[in-house]
């Protein structure tokens, strides 16, 4: 009788959505070709054995599943690790004007539901891990934890909370608002700081709200509703205070930066990744190499911003900044890659459309990367930049079973990654034969 009660309870838990790791599920994934360690040559036919959400073994050949295991037949597909996007905004959709209007009609709960739907679009596009670099700090923490519990489907989220900014800077939400609205925003704004001590406070505030990584704005931004350009906005002393405080809490630091002066100051302050880096000179490229700092290119972001601005979806002040960034960014990155700067994949999705993250790969190849190098930037290298090499980025025993597959060979045509055929995260299948396995939302 006791055994029957335990079995019944287990069935109820499974139906309630208990995470796969707790259900002791075993899967045998038979791959036609397997790129288990990007940067190394792919294998021929191979089998990945998944236990409790993690890779248990990788064997050459098509191994028949053990009794009770699930067979995942990908014998006619190219199989590889799930992709990682280091720069995503699930609370954004590339239209700040509409978002400001929505803020008057939507509550935090509405925003969280929409963010969850956008997160799932990233997952179904093959991005099993994302670093969210700016959104409601409580909401993104709740979404992150719900996904980890298995309550809802989505990618692993490494969250930054709200970007830290100086007064009037790129992350000051009061910019461009009428007085009454600006005062209301100011009353709730804890991410804006002036001077080193105040910036230390801002870092601790974001960590207290659940931030796993800290982001700050070293320079102006393309989407700021001010015409102040893309130059340095934060002092080197403020940057150093932010980086040192974040590192003392075990958090890595991502820096929004366009102008070379801001990028150089952030690198010298000890930042871990530089986002955008639109304007680079030889001295700043040399700093990247000397400090081993990662460059997160976000190539598709200014292209999307220009298109939105010209269509009237963004403030007029955005147009000249976006057009200038488009012209400078790609050439700066071409020179940086040729010089040996480390690149880790990131798109600024939220400026561009969610689910279209993989269009970034073609831009990376145009920089001079091989398809393999571009793929490595979104797997092993991105995991390294996250300090999670032991968990994700390749398909090796002990790492999470984050697996995607495409039809054809992305090492010959990297744009094949724009249409994933299969997605598994932590051993759970979310997409098979090109179709989502559950409700996607809009």
FENVENRA-V432380 format. One line per field, one symbol per residue. ss: DSSP state (@ for helix, = for strand, . for the rest). burial: b if it has 9 or more other C-alpha atoms within 8 Angstrom, else e. Layout:
# FENVENRA-V432380
ss->???
burial->???
This chain:
# FENVENRA-V432380
ss->.@@@@@@@@@@@@@@....@@@...==========.......=..======..=======.........============.======.......@@@@@@@.....@@@@@@@@@@@@@@@@@..======....@@@@@@@@@@@@@......====....==.............@@@@@@@@@@...=...@@@@@@@@@@@@@....=====.=............=...@@@@@@@@@@@@@...======..@@@@@@@@@@...====.....@@@@@@@@@@..===..@@@@@@@@@@@@.....@@@@@@@@@@@@@@@@@@@@@@@@..==.....=..=....@@@@@@@@@@@...@@@@@@@..@@@@@@..............=..====.......@@@@@...====..=====..==......
burial->eeeeeeeeeeeebbeeebbbbebebbbbbbbbbbbbbbeeebbbbbbbbbbbbbbbbbebebbebeeebebeebbebbbbbbbbbbbbbbbbbbbbbebeeeeeebeeeebbebbbbbbbbbbbbbbbbbbbbbbbbbbbbebbebbbbbbeebbbbbbbbbbbbbeebbbbebbeeeeebbbebbeeeebbbbebebbbebbbbbbebbbbbbbbbbbbbbebbeeebbbbbbebebbbbbbbbbbeeebbbbbbbbbbebbbbbbbbbbbbbbbbbbbeeebbebbbebebbbbbbbbbbbbbbebbbeebbbebbbebbbebbebbbbbbbebbeeebbbbbbbbbbbbbbbbbbbbbbbbbebbbebbbbbbbbbbbbbbbeebbeebbbbbbebbbbbbbbbebbeeebbbbbebbbbbbbbebbbbebebeeeeee
